[in-house]
Amino acid sequence: MLVVPDVRAGLRNGFERPDDGELLSSSLRFERPSAWSDRLRGGFRVRLADRTFIDASAGYPSFGQSGLDIRDAGLALSQLVWRGTGR
């Protein structure tokens, strides 16, 4: 079994934002978070069989945003259906 870990960090700027970036928060107040945000994602890919892989990842894309707490996660299964000759 082959396991490949993956960690990604980045900085994002939302230079075009509808309504100047204003969002409705969970406390039902309008908030205007910064256009800049830091993000961090981590996960892994596992080779289950010769041509079958599973990817799992989780992230927190709202560092540096006061009043904004966003988390996300994903799971994907992929099957290689064609392999080229490599020429």
CNS distance restraints for C-alpha pairs under 8 A (distance, minus, plus):
assign (resid   1 and name CA) (resid  46 and name CA) 7.13 0.50 0.50
assign (resid   1 and name CA) (resid  47 and name CA) 5.97 0.50 0.50
assign (resid   1 and name CA) (resid  48 and name CA) 6.49 0.50 0.50
assign (resid   1 and name CA) (resid  49 and name CA) 7.91 0.50 0.50
assign (resid   2 and name CA) (resid  46 and name CA) 5.70 0.50 0.50
assign (resid   2 and name CA) (resid  47 and name CA) 5.25 0.50 0.50
assign (resid   2 and name CA) (resid  48 and name CA) 7.80 0.50 0.50
assign (resid   3 and name CA) (resid  44 and name CA) 6.72 0.50 0.50
assign (resid   3 and name CA) (resid  45 and name CA) 5.72 0.50 0.50
assign (resid   3 and name CA) (resid  46 and name CA) 4.54 0.50 0.50
assign (resid   3 and name CA) (resid  47 and name CA) 6.61 0.50 0.50
assign (resid   4 and name CA) (resid  44 and name CA) 5.41 0.50 0.50
assign (resid   4 and name CA) (resid  45 and name CA) 5.15 0.50 0.50
assign (resid   4 and name CA) (resid  46 and name CA) 6.47 0.50 0.50
assign (resid   5 and name CA) (resid  42 and name CA) 7.70 0.50 0.50
assign (resid   5 and name CA) (resid  43 and name CA) 5.94 0.50 0.50
assign (resid   5 and name CA) (resid  44 and name CA) 4.22 0.50 0.50
assign (resid   5 and name CA) (resid  45 and name CA) 6.53 0.50 0.50
assign (resid   6 and name CA) (resid  42 and name CA) 5.54 0.50 0.50
assign (resid   6 and name CA) (resid  43 and name CA) 5.17 0.50 0.50
assign (resid   6 and name CA) (resid  44 and name CA) 5.43 0.50 0.50
assign (resid   6 and name CA) (resid  45 and name CA) 7.88 0.50 0.50
assign (resid   7 and name CA) (resid  40 and name CA) 7.52 0.50 0.50
assign (resid   7 and name CA) (resid  41 and name CA) 5.70 0.50 0.50
assign (resid   7 and name CA) (resid  42 and name CA) 4.27 0.50 0.50
assign (resid   7 and name CA) (resid  43 and name CA) 6.49 0.50 0.50
assign (resid   8 and name CA) (resid  40 and name CA) 5.78 0.50 0.50
assign (resid   8 and name CA) (resid  41 and name CA) 5.10 0.50 0.50
assign (resid   8 and name CA) (resid  42 and name CA) 6.26 0.50 0.50
assign (resid   9 and name CA) (resid  38 and name CA) 7.47 0.50 0.50
assign (resid   9 and name CA) (resid  39 and name CA) 5.60 0.50 0.50
assign (resid   9 and name CA) (resid  40 and name CA) 4.49 0.50 0.50
assign (resid   9 and name CA) (resid  41 and name CA) 6.42 0.50 0.50
assign (resid  10 and name CA) (resid  38 and name CA) 5.78 0.50 0.50
assign (resid  10 and name CA) (resid  39 and name CA) 5.24 0.50 0.50
assign (resid  10 and name CA) (resid  40 and name CA) 6.63 0.50 0.50
assign (resid  11 and name CA) (resid  36 and name CA) 7.15 0.50 0.50
assign (resid  11 and name CA) (resid  37 and name CA) 5.88 0.50 0.50
assign (resid  11 and name CA) (resid  38 and name CA) 4.56 0.50 0.50
assign (resid  11 and name CA) (resid  39 and name CA) 6.24 0.50 0.50
assign (resid  12 and name CA) (resid  35 and name CA) 7.96 0.50 0.50
assign (resid  12 and name CA) (resid  36 and name CA) 5.65 0.50 0.50
assign (resid  12 and name CA) (resid  37 and name CA) 5.30 0.50 0.50
assign (resid  12 and name CA) (resid  38 and name CA) 6.22 0.50 0.50
assign (resid  12 and name CA) (resid  39 and name CA) 7.52 0.50 0.50
assign (resid  13 and name CA) (resid  35 and name CA) 5.40 0.50 0.50
assign (resid  13 and name CA) (resid  36 and name CA) 4.56 0.50 0.50
assign (resid  13 and name CA) (resid  37 and name CA) 6.59 0.50 0.50
assign (resid  14 and name CA) (resid  35 and name CA) 5.00 0.50 0.50
assign (resid  14 and name CA) (resid  36 and name CA) 6.60 0.50 0.50
assign (resid  15 and name CA) (resid  35 and name CA) 6.62 0.50 0.50
assign (resid  16 and name CA) (resid  20 and name CA) 7.91 0.50 0.50
assign (resid  17 and name CA) (resid  21 and name CA) 4.92 0.50 0.50
assign (resid  18 and name CA) (resid  22 and name CA) 7.60 0.50 0.50
assign (resid  20 and name CA) (resid  32 and name CA) 7.65 0.50 0.50
assign (resid  21 and name CA) (resid  32 and name CA) 5.66 0.50 0.50
assign (resid  21 and name CA) (resid  33 and name CA) 6.77 0.50 0.50
assign (resid  21 and name CA) (resid  34 and name CA) 7.99 0.50 0.50
assign (resid  21 and name CA) (resid  35 and name CA) 7.42 0.50 0.50
assign (resid  22 and name CA) (resid  30 and name CA) 6.29 0.50 0.50
assign (resid  22 and name CA) (resid  31 and name CA) 5.54 0.50 0.50
assign (resid  22 and name CA) (resid  32 and name CA) 4.42 0.50 0.50
assign (resid  22 and name CA) (resid  33 and name CA) 7.17 0.50 0.50
assign (resid  23 and name CA) (resid  30 and name CA) 5.44 0.50 0.50
assign (resid  23 and name CA) (resid  31 and name CA) 5.27 0.50 0.50
assign (resid  23 and name CA) (resid  32 and name CA) 6.21 0.50 0.50
assign (resid  23 and name CA) (resid  33 and name CA) 7.88 0.50 0.50
assign (resid  24 and name CA) (resid  28 and name CA) 5.81 0.50 0.50
assign (resid  24 and name CA) (resid  29 and name CA) 5.60 0.50 0.50
assign (resid  24 and name CA) (resid  30 and name CA) 4.52 0.50 0.50
assign (resid  24 and name CA) (resid  31 and name CA) 6.21 0.50 0.50
assign (resid  25 and name CA) (resid  29 and name CA) 5.40 0.50 0.50
assign (resid  25 and name CA) (resid  30 and name CA) 6.05 0.50 0.50
assign (resid  25 and name CA) (resid  31 and name CA) 6.40 0.50 0.50
assign (resid  25 and name CA) (resid  67 and name CA) 7.82 0.50 0.50
assign (resid  25 and name CA) (resid  68 and name CA) 7.64 0.50 0.50
assign (resid  31 and name CA) (resid  67 and name CA) 7.76 0.50 0.50
assign (resid  33 and name CA) (resid  65 and name CA) 5.92 0.50 0.50
assign (resid  33 and name CA) (resid  66 and name CA) 7.10 0.50 0.50
assign (resid  33 and name CA) (resid  67 and name CA) 7.88 0.50 0.50
assign (resid  33 and name CA) (resid  68 and name CA) 7.48 0.50 0.50
assign (resid  34 and name CA) (resid  65 and name CA) 6.48 0.50 0.50
assign (resid  36 and name CA) (resid  64 and name CA) 7.78 0.50 0.50
assign (resid  37 and name CA) (resid  61 and name CA) 7.15 0.50 0.50
assign (resid  37 and name CA) (resid  62 and name CA) 5.96 0.50 0.50
assign (resid  37 and name CA) (resid  63 and name CA) 5.92 0.50 0.50
assign (resid  37 and name CA) (resid  64 and name CA) 5.71 0.50 0.50
assign (resid  37 and name CA) (resid  65 and name CA) 6.61 0.50 0.50
assign (resid  38 and name CA) (resid  61 and name CA) 6.25 0.50 0.50
assign (resid  38 and name CA) (resid  62 and name CA) 6.28 0.50 0.50
assign (resid  38 and name CA) (resid  63 and name CA) 4.96 0.50 0.50
assign (resid  38 and name CA) (resid  64 and name CA) 6.37 0.50 0.50
assign (resid  39 and name CA) (resid  59 and name CA) 7.37 0.50 0.50
assign (resid  39 and name CA) (resid  60 and name CA) 5.91 0.50 0.50
assign (resid  39 and name CA) (resid  61 and name CA) 4.05 0.50 0.50
assign (resid  39 and name CA) (resid  62 and name CA) 6.26 0.50 0.50
assign (resid  39 and name CA) (resid  63 and name CA) 6.21 0.50 0.50
assign (resid  40 and name CA) (resid  59 and name CA) 5.58 0.50 0.50
assign (resid  40 and name CA) (resid  60 and name CA) 5.50 0.50 0.50
assign (resid  40 and name CA) (resid  61 and name CA) 6.11 0.50 0.50
assign (resid  41 and name CA) (resid  57 and name CA) 6.94 0.50 0.50
assign (resid  41 and name CA) (resid  58 and name CA) 5.70 0.50 0.50
assign (resid  41 and name CA) (resid  59 and name CA) 4.04 0.50 0.50
assign (resid  41 and name CA) (resid  60 and name CA) 6.48 0.50 0.50
assign (resid  41 and name CA) (resid  61 and name CA) 7.83 0.50 0.50
assign (resid  42 and name CA) (resid  57 and name CA) 5.54 0.50 0.50
assign (resid  42 and name CA) (resid  58 and name CA) 5.64 0.50 0.50
assign (resid  42 and name CA) (resid  59 and name CA) 6.27 0.50 0.50
assign (resid  43 and name CA) (resid  55 and name CA) 7.42 0.50 0.50
assign (resid  43 and name CA) (resid  56 and name CA) 5.39 0.50 0.50
assign (resid  43 and name CA) (resid  57 and name CA) 3.88 0.50 0.50
assign (resid  43 and name CA) (resid  58 and name CA) 6.21 0.50 0.50
assign (resid  44 and name CA) (resid  55 and name CA) 5.87 0.50 0.50
assign (resid  44 and name CA) (resid  56 and name CA) 5.61 0.50 0.50
assign (resid  44 and name CA) (resid  57 and name CA) 6.49 0.50 0.50
assign (resid  45 and name CA) (resid  53 and name CA) 6.76 0.50 0.50
assign (resid  45 and name CA) (resid  54 and name CA) 5.69 0.50 0.50
assign (resid  45 and name CA) (resid  55 and name CA) 4.43 0.50 0.50
assign (resid  45 and name CA) (resid  56 and name CA) 6.57 0.50 0.50
assign (resid  46 and name CA) (resid  53 and name CA) 5.58 0.50 0.50
assign (resid  46 and name CA) (resid  54 and name CA) 5.35 0.50 0.50
assign (resid  46 and name CA) (resid  55 and name CA) 6.52 0.50 0.50
assign (resid  47 and name CA) (resid  51 and name CA) 7.62 0.50 0.50
assign (resid  47 and name CA) (resid  52 and name CA) 6.03 0.50 0.50
assign (resid  47 and name CA) (resid  53 and name CA) 4.54 0.50 0.50
assign (resid  47 and name CA) (resid  54 and name CA) 6.67 0.50 0.50
assign (resid  48 and name CA) (resid  52 and name CA) 5.45 0.50 0.50
assign (resid  48 and name CA) (resid  53 and name CA) 5.51 0.50 0.50
assign (resid  48 and name CA) (resid  54 and name CA) 7.13 0.50 0.50
assign (resid  49 and name CA) (resid  53 and name CA) 7.19 0.50 0.50
assign (resid  51 and name CA) (resid  79 and name CA) 5.66 0.50 0.50
assign (resid  51 and name CA) (resid  80 and name CA) 5.01 0.50 0.50
assign (resid  51 and name CA) (resid  81 and name CA) 7.64 0.50 0.50
assign (resid  52 and name CA) (resid  77 and name CA) 7.42 0.50 0.50
assign (resid  52 and name CA) (resid  78 and name CA) 5.81 0.50 0.50
assign (resid  52 and name CA) (resid  79 and name CA) 4.63 0.50 0.50
assign (resid  52 and name CA) (resid  80 and name CA) 6.46 0.50 0.50
assign (resid  53 and name CA) (resid  77 and name CA) 5.84 0.50 0.50
assign (resid  53 and name CA) (resid  78 and name CA) 5.24 0.50 0.50
assign (resid  53 and name CA) (resid  79 and name CA) 6.49 0.50 0.50
assign (resid  54 and name CA) (resid  75 and name CA) 7.29 0.50 0.50
assign (resid  54 and name CA) (resid  76 and name CA) 5.64 0.50 0.50
assign (resid  54 and name CA) (resid  77 and name CA) 4.48 0.50 0.50
assign (resid  54 and name CA) (resid  78 and name CA) 6.30 0.50 0.50
assign (resid  55 and name CA) (resid  74 and name CA) 7.87 0.50 0.50
assign (resid  55 and name CA) (resid  75 and name CA) 5.62 0.50 0.50
assign (resid  55 and name CA) (resid  76 and name CA) 5.06 0.50 0.50
assign (resid  55 and name CA) (resid  77 and name CA) 6.43 0.50 0.50
assign (resid  56 and name CA) (resid  73 and name CA) 7.63 0.50 0.50
assign (resid  56 and name CA) (resid  74 and name CA) 5.72 0.50 0.50
assign (resid  56 and name CA) (resid  75 and name CA) 4.54 0.50 0.50
assign (resid  56 and name CA) (resid  76 and name CA) 6.58 0.50 0.50
assign (resid  57 and name CA) (resid  73 and name CA) 5.59 0.50 0.50
assign (resid  57 and name CA) (resid  74 and name CA) 5.31 0.50 0.50
assign (resid  57 and name CA) (resid  75 and name CA) 6.64 0.50 0.50
assign (resid  58 and name CA) (resid  71 and name CA) 7.52 0.50 0.50
assign (resid  58 and name CA) (resid  72 and name CA) 5.64 0.50 0.50
assign (resid  58 and name CA) (resid  73 and name CA) 4.09 0.50 0.50
assign (resid  58 and name CA) (resid  74 and name CA) 6.37 0.50 0.50
assign (resid  59 and name CA) (resid  71 and name CA) 5.84 0.50 0.50
assign (resid  59 and name CA) (resid  72 and name CA) 5.31 0.50 0.50
assign (resid  59 and name CA) (resid  73 and name CA) 6.27 0.50 0.50
assign (resid  60 and name CA) (resid  70 and name CA) 6.05 0.50 0.50
assign (resid  60 and name CA) (resid  71 and name CA) 4.74 0.50 0.50
assign (resid  60 and name CA) (resid  72 and name CA) 6.53 0.50 0.50
assign (resid  61 and name CA) (resid  70 and name CA) 6.24 0.50 0.50
assign (resid  61 and name CA) (resid  71 and name CA) 6.73 0.50 0.50
assign (resid  62 and name CA) (resid  68 and name CA) 6.46 0.50 0.50
assign (resid  62 and name CA) (resid  69 and name CA) 6.03 0.50 0.50
assign (resid  62 and name CA) (resid  70 and name CA) 5.68 0.50 0.50
assign (resid  62 and name CA) (resid  71 and name CA) 7.89 0.50 0.50
assign (resid  65 and name CA) (resid  69 and name CA) 7.73 0.50 0.50
